[in-house]
């Protein structure tokens, strides 16, 4: 049974439709929070949440002291993987499966094409995650940057752009490993061990091992939230554990 939309989702959805129809054009300034609240019959807090959603989707930009403005966007509205404050378990399973399909292939290509600068950048983001874990801070940004650096290591501009775009949405699934009440459940130290195994496989040019480590990381992360990924994607690839033993 579908979950009913929240008020902020209804507001952001209607504004998205107006943008798609051309009723709101690039450069147009959105009405004030009060005006939008009056028009939709909702509170200013609901309007702020709707605007934040549109901003996350790359449809508007906010300028301090000036308000929110429609930006130039592709003809198709940006993909959003879930609506609301957070994903349900079924939605999480879907997003982890998609991540596995993308990140497994990215890891393979990165292992073939990475250079010393790529490895240096990935290592820096690994260290930033270590620092966040040690201090109890949110390491989501460093986590995102690590995966973007891995994509850039493919030296395929389209792969880098795709992962950077998807990363804005994948980031929400990574936050679960770092944030709030789920931190103990998520065991970020385990995710970090998986990140390091992935990095080491890419660094030594182990193509199958890199793919296996990427998929094991996704299985591990999903498993820590009680989600079992039934994937045939790694049928011929070793697990990260085996990859670590391969020299």
N, C-alpha and C positions, 0 to 999 in steps of 0.2 A: 504494500500500500504506500503510495507516494506521501511524503511528508508535506504538510501545507506550507506554502511560502510565508516567510516572515514579511513584515511590513516593509522593511528596508529592501528586501528582494523585489517586492512588487514595484516600489518606487524606482529602483535602479533598472529593472526590466523595462518599465515604461519609458524611461529616459533613453535607454539603449534603442528601443524601437523608434523613438523620435529621431535619434541620430541616424539610424539606418534608413529612415524614410526621407532624410534630408531636411526635416523640420528644424533640427538643430545642426548648424553648419560649423566647420572649422573656424575658430576665431570668435564664435559667439560666446558671450558670457552667460553663464547660468544665472537664473534669478537667485536672490538671496535665500539663505536657509529659511527665514521666516516666510518669504513668499512661496517657496516650494512646499513648506509645511502647510500653509493655508490652502494651497491648490490641491494637495493630496489628502488633506485632513489628517496629518500625522504630526508628531512632535519634531522639534529641531534635532533631537538626538537621533531619531530615525533617519532624517534627511542627511545628517553627518555620516551615518553608517552607509547610506546609499551612495553618497559622494565618494567615500573611501573605497567602495567596491568598484565604482567606475574608474577611479584613479588607478587602482591595482590592475584593472583590465587595459590600461593605456588609452582610455577614451577621453579623459580630461586631464588637465593640469591645474594645479592651484598656484596662484601668485599672491604672495604675501601683500596684504593691504588692497588687493584688487579683486579677489574672488576666484571662482573656478571657470575655466574656459574649455571649450571643445577643441580637441587637437585633430590634426590630419591623421586619419586612420585608413587602413586597407578597406576595400569594398566589403569584405566579410568581417563581421564582428569577431573579436578575439575569442578563442575557445576558453571556456571555463569548465573545470572538471567537477566542481560541486558548488552548490549554493548553501549559504548559511554560515554559521559560526565555525562549523567543523564537519568533517566527513563522517558518515555512518560506516559500520564495518564493511558492508558490501561495497560501498564506494571506495573505501581504502584498499580493498582487495583489487578492484579494477585499476586503481592508480598504481599500485605496486606491480601489477602485471605489465602495465604500459611502461613503467620505468624499467622493468627487466628487459623488455624488448629493445628499448632505446639504449640503455646504458651498457648492456652486454655487448652490443655491436660497436658502440663508441669505444669501449675498453679495448676491444680487439684491434681497432684501427690505430688507437693511441699507442698501443704497444709496438706497432710496426713503424710509426712515424715520429714519435716523440724525440725531441732534442734536449740538450742540456738546459736550455732556458725553460722549456716546458717542465722538466723535472724540478728545477729550482722553484718555479712558481707553485707547483703542486705541493712541494715540501713545505713551503712557507704557509700554505693554507692548512696543511696537516698540523703544523706547529701551532697555528692560531686556534685550531680545535682542541689541541692538547691544553693550551693555556686556558681556554674557556672551561674545559672540563675540570681542571685543577681548581679554578677560582669559583666554580659554580655558576658561571655566567652563561648566557644564551650563545651557543655556537652555531646557530642556524646560518648566519651570513657566511662564516668561514666554510661551513659544510657546502652551501650553494656554490661558493667560489671554487672549492676543490673540484666539484663536478664540472663546472664551466671550464676550468683549466684543463681538465682531462679531455673535454670536447675540443678545446683549442689545440690540444696536442695531436689531433688527427690531421691538422693542417688542411682541413676542408672547411672553407668559409661557411658553407651552407649548414654543415653539422654544427659548427660553433653557434650560428645564429639560431638554429632550431633548438638546441639545448638551452641557450640563454632565454629564449622565449618560453619554452616549456618549464624552465627552472623557476619562473615566477609562480607557476602553479604547483610544481613538484615541491617547492619550498614549504608549502603547507604540510605535506606529509613528513618532511624532515623535521619540522618544528616539534613534532610529537616526540622526537628523540631527545629534545633539549628542554622542553618547556614544562614548567609548573608541576601540577599534581601527578603527571605521568612520568616525571623524570626517573623515579625509582624503578617503575615498570620498564621504562625504555632501555635502561642500562647503557648510557652513552659510551661507557668504556668498552663495551663489547662492539658497538658500531665502529668505534675508533680503531680497534684491532683489525676489523674487517677493512676499513679504509687503508690502513697501513699495508695489509697483505695485498690489496689491489694496487697500491702505489709501487710496491716492490716488484710485482709481476710486470707492470708497465715499464719500470726502470730497467729490468733485465731483458725486455723484449720478448717476454713469454706470452705469445698471442692467446693460446688456449687457456693458459693460467689466468690471464687478465680477465677474460670473459667469465671463467669459472668463479673468480673472486668477486666480480661485479654481481653475478647472479646469487652467489652465496650471501653477499651483503644484503641484497634485497630480500632473500628468504629469511635471513636472520632478523632483519628489522621487522618484517611482517610477522614473523613468529613470536616476537616479543610482545605483540599486541593480540596474540591468539589467532592469527590468520595464517592458514597453511596455503602456500602457493603451489598449485599443481601445474607445473610447467614442464614441457618437453623441450624447452629452448636450449637446455644445456646437455642434451642427450650424449653428445660426443665430447663435452668439455669436462675437465677435472674439477673437483671442488677446490675451494680456496686452500683447504688443508693439504690436499695433494699438491696443489700448485706451489705451496710454500716449501714442500719437500723436493721440488724439482729444481735442479741446478744445472 
